[in-house]
Amino acid sequence: MPPPRLPSLRGPSASRSSEVRLRVVGLGEVGKRVAAAAREAGHDVTEIDRQDVVDRNVTHDATFVCVGTCAENGAFDAAAIERALSNVAAALAPGELIAIESTVPPRWTATIAGPLIERISGAAIGYDVFLVAAPARTDRTLAPQVRTIPKLVGGVTPACTARGVEIYAQIVDRVIPVADATIAEAAKLLENAFRYVNVAFTNEIAELFATLGIEARSVVDAAATKPFGFMPFWPGVGIGGDCIPMAGSNLRELAQSAGVEDGILAAALASDATAPERTLRILQAMHGGRPSPLLIAGLTYKSMADSFAQSAGARLARHVAQAGLDVDVLEPHGDDQVTPLLGGARWVTRKTMRPRYEVAVIAAWQPEFRELVSEEIADTIVDLSGPPPEEGKGS
């Protein structure tokens, strides 16, 4: 017998008469968007960077922990979130909800976070304070859109789940309670690993099509007209960000420790490891030769983002520079963050870039690049930035 469908609580049917006093710990892309969504819904939000000390004299209804958990090599790194939870645990109010929006491995909330909080606070989880896994789901649209994305909430105890649903129903439009925190944690890994495998596959297919002289984005467009059995994934320069690379490596570690075959996931990880070399081959095939001078536009980990975590564009820039190509990088977010990522590539602005390039590749879309494309600043312009403008590259 199939499992029952998950119930959900829709925000508009829940009372929003009371203001939620909310702390958001971790002010990266996820934390900023969560804070903006809660504030836009009319709640009192205190933003706390992960190095800040939480004020013990100010009580809150809930604390959302949104710190990054991805190490440089893509593995799970618990150091920052354990520091954040220790900080929060020392300043909890009776009845406060602690919601872990960060990506963590299955069972981590119950077996690591819960005991840590109880040890420092002296409070009992599920009685004095409440703990849930509520993994972040964000897209590349504006921060208030966080409210429209269904929210998974799984507690360490049933009482924790109930408290989590009560709080989140004040902030998002649809809350979906799941059996426990482990289900929510594992769902996040599955969502991200699903994307990892399909993006890696699409990037491999893009090279095949380029070799055959077929424009890959047009193929995806055509296939996406099928109303069933197909989900479009768009060619890119590799897989970046905090969450998706970690999901792939973490699930592989779990599979290996359990002695479970993981050939598909292993192949996707191996494929993305060679993404810079494959991207260079795509550029050469589409241009018909050595693409130099080359412009790489956009180094954020995905289009419309403002983070350079695990930047696939930066990996590409370093690789093509090491291959001896003359390469410039255009990134609107500035050289103070960009320059350390580039290796032998050169950061440029609209004023300092060359008048024309042999090839320009858009690695991550930003609104400023519309003008670039319209000006035809290269003999060959290759868009490897993900979904087309109507799918999220707008203003």
C-alpha positions, 0 to 999 in steps of 0.5 A, spaced: 500 500 500 502 506 498 504 511 503 498 517 505 499 523 502 503 528 506 498 533 509 499 541 509 497 547 512 496 553 508 498 560 511 492 564 509 488 559 513 492 559 519 492 565 524 497 571 522 494 576 528 500 575 532 507 578 530 513 573 530 519 575 534 524 571 529 532 571 529 535 569 523 542 566 524 547 566 518 546 572 513 548 568 507 544 568 501 539 563 504 539 567 511 538 574 507 532 571 503 529 568 509 529 574 513 526 579 508 520 574 507 519 574 514 520 582 515 515 582 509 510 578 512 510 583 518 514 580 523 520 582 527 526 580 525 533 580 528 539 578 523 545 575 526 551 574 523 554 567 525 560 571 529 555 575 533 553 574 540 546 572 541 543 577 546 541 573 552 536 579 554 532 579 548 526 573 548 524 571 541 519 566 539 523 562 534 531 562 531 532 560 524 539 557 523 541 559 516 549 558 516 553 555 510 555 547 511 559 546 505 567 545 505 571 547 500 571 540 497 564 540 497 563 535 503 559 537 510 562 541 515 559 542 521 564 547 524 560 553 523 553 550 524 555 547 531 558 554 533 551 558 531 547 553 535 552 553 541 551 561 541 543 560 540 543 555 546 545 560 551 540 565 549 534 561 548 527 563 551 522 558 554 518 555 548 522 558 543 523 554 536 530 552 533 529 551 526 535 548 522 534 551 515 542 549 513 543 543 509 545 537 514 546 530 513 540 525 515 539 524 523 544 530 524 538 534 527 536 529 532 543 526 534 548 532 534 544 538 534 539 536 539 544 534 545 548 540 543 542 544 545 540 541 551 547 540 554 548 548 553 541 550 555 539 545 560 532 545 556 529 539 554 527 538 547 520 537 545 518 540 552 522 547 554 524 548 547 523 545 540 527 543 534 526 542 527 529 541 521 526 545 515 531 545 510 531 552 505 528 552 498 530 558 494 530 560 487 533 565 483 527 570 484 526 576 489 526 574 497 519 575 498 518 569 493 520 564 499 513 565 502 510 561 496 515 555 496 512 549 500 516 548 506 518 542 509 518 541 517 520 535 521 521 535 528 525 531 533 519 530 537 511 531 535 511 537 539 517 540 535 513 539 529 507 542 531 511 548 534 514 548 527 508 548 523 505 553 528 511 558 527 512 557 519 504 558 518 505 565 520 511 566 514 510 562 508 504 560 504 504 552 505 507 548 510 508 541 509 509 537 516 513 530 515 514 524 520 520 527 523 527 531 522 530 525 518 525 525 513 526 533 512 533 532 512 533 526 507 528 530 502 533 536 502 539 531 500 534 527 495 532 534 491 539 536 491 542 530 488 537 529 483 539 536 480 546 534 481 545 528 477 541 531 471 545 537 471 551 533 470 548 529 465 545 535 461 552 538 461 555 531 458 550 531 452 551 539 451 558 537 449 556 531 444 551 536 441 556 541 440 561 536 437 555 535 432 554 542 431 547 542 434 545 548 439 544 544 446 539 550 449 534 549 442 534 541 444 532 542 451 527 547 449 524 542 444 524 537 449 521 541 454 514 542 450 513 534 452 508 535 458 510 529 461 516 525 463 521 530 462 524 536 466 528 541 463 535 542 465 540 547 462 547 546 460 552 550 464 559 550 466 559 546 472 555 545 479 556 550 484 553 553 490 553 550 498 548 545 497 548 541 491 555 539 491 554 537 498 548 533 497 552 529 492 558 528 496 554 526 502 549 521 499 555 518 496 559 517 503 552 514 506 552 509 500 559 507 501 558 506 509 552 502 508 555 498 502 550 500 497 551 501 490 552 508 488 554 508 480 549 513 478 551 518 483 559 516 483 558 518 475 555 524 476 560 527 481 566 524 476 563 528 470 562 534 474 570 534 476 571 534 469 567 540 467 572 545 466 575 541 461 569 539 457 566 546 457 573 548 454 572 543 448 564 545 447 567 552 446 572 550 441 567 546 438 562 552 437 567 557 435 571 552 430 578 553 434 582 556 440 577 561 443 582 566 445 581 572 447 576 569 451 571 573 456 567 569 461 561 573 464 559 571 471 562 567 477 556 567 482 555 559 483 548 560 479 544 566 475 542 571 479 545 569 485 550 574 489 554 568 492 561 565 489 560 559 493 563 553 489 563 557 483 564 553 477 565 559 473 571 560 477 573 553 476 573 554 468 577 561 469 583 558 472 583 552 467 583 556 461 588 560 464 592 554 465 591 552 458 594 558 456 588 562 453 588 569 454 582 570 458 578 576 461 572 575 467 567 580 467 563 579 474 559 585 476 559 584 484 566 587 484 574 585 484 575 584 492 571 577 492 573 575 485 580 576 484 582 571 489 578 566 485 581 567 478 588 564 478 591 567 471 585 570 469 584 577 469 578 581 472 575 586 468 569 592 468 565 594 462 570 600 461 576 596 461 574 590 457 576 589 450 572 591 444 571 584 442 573 577 443 573 571 439 568 567 444 564 570 450 561 565 455 556 567 460 557 562 466 552 565 470 547 570 468 546 577 471 541 583 468 547 587 466 549 582 461 543 583 456 547 589 454 553 585 452 549 580 448 545 585 444 552 589 443 555 582 440 561 583 443 564 577 441 565 573 434 561 567 438 557 568 444 555 561 448 550 561 453 551 556 459 548 560 464 542 555 466 534 557 464 533 562 459 531 569 461 523 568 462 525 562 467 529 567 472 534 571 468 529 577 469 530 583 473 
